[in-house]
Amino acid sequence: MKRLLLTLALVIGLPGLAAAAETYQLDVQQSQIEWVGKKVTGQHNGLVTLKGGQVTLDGQKVTGGDFKIDMKSIKVLDLTDPAANQKLTNHLNSDDFFSTASHPESVFKITSVKDLGGGKAEITGDLTIKGITKAVTFPAELSFQGDKIKATGTLKLDRTLWNIRYGSGKFFQGLGDKLIYDEFELKLNLYAKK
């Protein structure tokens, strides 16, 4: 009798549980990822385009998701001289940095979310760049507007973990003012809708 009641409870309860989780599709037109790389003599910044993704929510709590980044879309925003801009863009696409010919896409997959209350969360996930996957954690802020969700956050990443070593003081000596800091940032401004 107990087994029958347990089975009935599971059969009746499971559809309700499945309905609680909702998937929101990333709005790639409105969403944006800004990158910032720093060196001894200054910094550069730009954008990369999102290819797609989704976020799964249970109520107003993120339970999972992923997004794909089009690495060939790297744009440099801070250099106004067309020749200098193109030179840096080409270099970022080269094997010295992101190897976009052989690795045109990067992926972030959420593995856990710690709800901090007040629309804040700590998101952990697997970030794959150049075919190398590393776990990363970053703080995020979430807001809900009807059937839309907005998520912002900044990932601070050590590029050498993804075998991006060009100009790194960890691997090359005597770089002087040619040194490029290992840490770079990805500033997320993501929008998703049902």
C-alpha positions as CSV (number, residue, x, y, z in Angstrom):
1,M,0.0,0.0,0.0
2,K,2.8,2.4,0.9
3,R,4.5,1.7,-2.5
4,L,1.2,2.4,-4.3
5,L,0.8,5.7,-2.5
6,L,4.5,6.7,-3.2
7,T,4.1,5.8,-6.9
8,L,0.9,7.8,-7.1
9,A,2.6,10.8,-5.4
10,L,5.5,10.6,-7.9
11,V,3.2,10.3,-10.9
12,I,1.0,13.2,-9.8
13,G,3.9,15.3,-8.5
14,L,6.5,15.0,-11.3
15,P,4.5,16.8,-14.0
16,G,4.1,19.7,-11.6
17,L,7.8,19.8,-10.9
18,A,8.7,19.7,-14.6
19,A,6.3,22.6,-15.3
20,A,8.0,24.7,-12.6
21,A,11.3,25.0,-14.6
22,E,11.1,27.4,-17.5
23,T,13.6,28.0,-20.3
24,Y,14.4,31.5,-21.5
25,Q,16.1,32.0,-24.9
26,L,19.0,34.4,-25.0
27,D,18.2,37.6,-27.0
28,V,21.5,37.8,-29.1
29,Q,20.5,41.1,-30.6
30,Q,20.2,42.9,-27.3
31,S,22.8,40.9,-25.3
32,Q,26.4,42.0,-25.2
33,I,29.8,40.8,-24.0
34,E,32.5,43.4,-23.6
35,W,36.1,42.3,-23.2
36,V,38.9,44.2,-21.5
37,G,42.6,43.3,-21.8
38,K,45.3,45.3,-19.9
39,K,49.0,45.8,-20.5
40,V,51.7,47.8,-18.8
41,T,51.1,50.8,-21.1
42,G,47.3,50.8,-21.1
43,Q,44.4,48.7,-22.1
44,H,42.2,47.6,-25.0
45,N,38.5,46.8,-25.1
46,G,35.9,45.6,-27.5
47,L,33.0,43.3,-28.0
48,V,32.3,39.7,-29.0
49,T,28.9,38.5,-30.3
50,L,26.7,35.8,-28.8
51,K,25.5,33.1,-31.1
52,G,22.8,31.8,-28.9
53,G,22.0,30.2,-25.5
54,Q,19.4,29.7,-22.9
55,V,18.7,30.1,-19.2
56,T,16.6,27.7,-17.1
57,L,14.7,29.1,-14.2
58,D,12.7,27.7,-11.4
59,G,10.6,30.6,-10.3
60,Q,13.1,33.4,-10.1
61,K,16.1,31.2,-9.4
62,V,18.5,30.3,-12.2
63,T,19.0,26.5,-12.2
64,G,21.1,26.1,-15.4
65,G,21.9,27.4,-18.9
66,D,24.5,27.9,-21.4
67,F,25.6,30.4,-24.1
68,K,27.8,30.3,-27.2
69,I,30.2,33.1,-28.2
70,D,31.2,33.7,-31.8
71,M,34.9,34.2,-31.4
72,K,35.4,35.3,-35.0
73,S,33.2,38.4,-34.1
74,I,35.9,40.0,-32.0
75,K,35.8,43.7,-32.4
76,V,38.2,46.3,-31.0
77,L,36.4,49.5,-29.8
78,D,39.2,51.7,-28.4
79,L,41.4,52.1,-31.5
80,T,40.0,54.6,-34.0
81,D,42.8,54.4,-36.5
82,P,41.5,51.7,-39.0
83,A,45.0,50.2,-39.7
84,A,45.8,49.9,-35.9
85,N,42.3,48.5,-35.2
86,Q,42.6,45.9,-38.0
87,K,46.1,44.9,-36.8
88,L,44.9,44.2,-33.3
89,T,41.8,42.5,-34.5
90,N,43.8,40.2,-36.7
91,H,46.3,39.5,-33.8
92,L,43.4,38.6,-31.4
93,N,42.1,36.1,-34.0
94,S,45.5,34.6,-34.5
95,D,47.1,31.6,-32.7
96,D,48.9,34.0,-30.4
97,F,45.5,34.6,-28.8
98,F,42.1,33.0,-29.6
99,S,42.9,30.8,-32.7
100,T,39.5,31.6,-34.1
101,A,40.2,29.7,-37.4
102,S,40.4,26.4,-35.5
103,H,38.2,27.5,-32.5
104,P,35.5,29.7,-33.8
105,E,33.2,29.2,-30.8
106,S,33.5,29.5,-27.0
107,V,30.9,28.1,-24.7
108,F,29.9,28.7,-21.1
109,K,27.7,26.1,-19.4
110,I,26.2,26.8,-15.9
111,T,27.0,24.0,-13.4
112,S,25.7,25.6,-10.2
113,V,24.1,28.8,-8.9
114,K,24.2,30.1,-5.4
115,D,21.3,32.4,-4.7
116,L,22.6,35.4,-2.6
117,G,19.2,37.1,-2.3
118,G,18.2,40.5,-3.5
119,G,18.6,39.6,-7.2
120,K,22.3,38.6,-6.7
121,A,23.8,35.2,-7.3
122,E,27.2,33.5,-7.6
123,I,27.3,31.5,-10.8
124,T,29.8,28.7,-11.5
125,G,30.2,27.1,-14.8
126,D,32.5,25.5,-17.4
127,L,34.0,28.0,-19.8
128,T,35.5,26.5,-23.0
129,I,38.0,28.6,-24.9
130,K,40.3,27.2,-27.6
131,G,39.0,23.7,-26.8
132,I,40.1,24.0,-23.2
133,T,37.4,23.8,-20.5
134,K,38.0,25.4,-17.0
135,A,35.6,26.0,-14.2
136,V,34.9,29.7,-13.4
137,T,32.8,31.5,-10.8
138,F,31.6,35.0,-10.9
139,P,29.1,37.3,-9.2
140,A,25.9,38.2,-11.1
141,E,22.9,40.4,-10.7
142,L,19.6,39.3,-12.1
143,S,16.4,41.3,-12.7
144,F,13.0,40.2,-14.0
145,Q,10.7,42.3,-16.2
146,G,7.6,40.3,-17.2
147,D,8.7,37.4,-19.4
148,K,12.2,38.8,-19.7
149,I,15.3,38.3,-17.6
150,K,18.4,40.5,-17.5
151,A,21.7,39.2,-16.1
152,T,24.9,41.2,-15.6
153,G,28.3,40.2,-14.3
154,T,32.0,40.4,-14.8
155,L,34.3,37.4,-15.2
156,K,37.9,38.0,-14.3
157,L,39.9,35.3,-16.1
158,D,43.5,34.2,-16.3
159,R,44.1,33.8,-20.0
160,T,47.0,31.5,-19.5
161,L,44.6,28.8,-18.3
162,W,43.4,28.6,-21.8
163,N,46.9,28.5,-23.3
164,I,46.8,32.2,-24.3
165,R,50.4,33.0,-23.4
166,Y,51.5,35.8,-25.8
167,G,53.2,38.6,-23.9
168,S,52.7,36.9,-20.5
169,G,55.2,37.5,-17.8
170,K,54.7,33.9,-16.6
171,F,56.2,32.5,-19.7
172,F,58.5,35.2,-21.2
173,Q,61.2,37.2,-19.5
174,G,62.4,40.8,-20.3
175,L,59.1,42.0,-21.8
176,G,59.3,45.4,-20.2
177,D,56.5,47.6,-21.4
178,K,55.4,44.9,-23.9
179,L,54.0,42.8,-21.0
180,I,50.3,42.0,-21.3
181,Y,48.6,41.2,-18.0
182,D,47.3,37.6,-17.7
183,E,44.0,38.7,-16.3
184,F,41.3,39.8,-18.7
185,E,37.6,40.6,-18.2
186,L,34.4,39.6,-19.8
187,K,31.6,42.0,-18.9
188,L,28.3,40.3,-19.4
189,N,25.1,42.2,-20.2
190,L,22.6,39.4,-21.1
191,Y,18.9,39.4,-21.9
192,A,16.7,36.4,-22.3
193,K,13.0,35.9,-22.9
194,K,10.4,33.1,-22.8
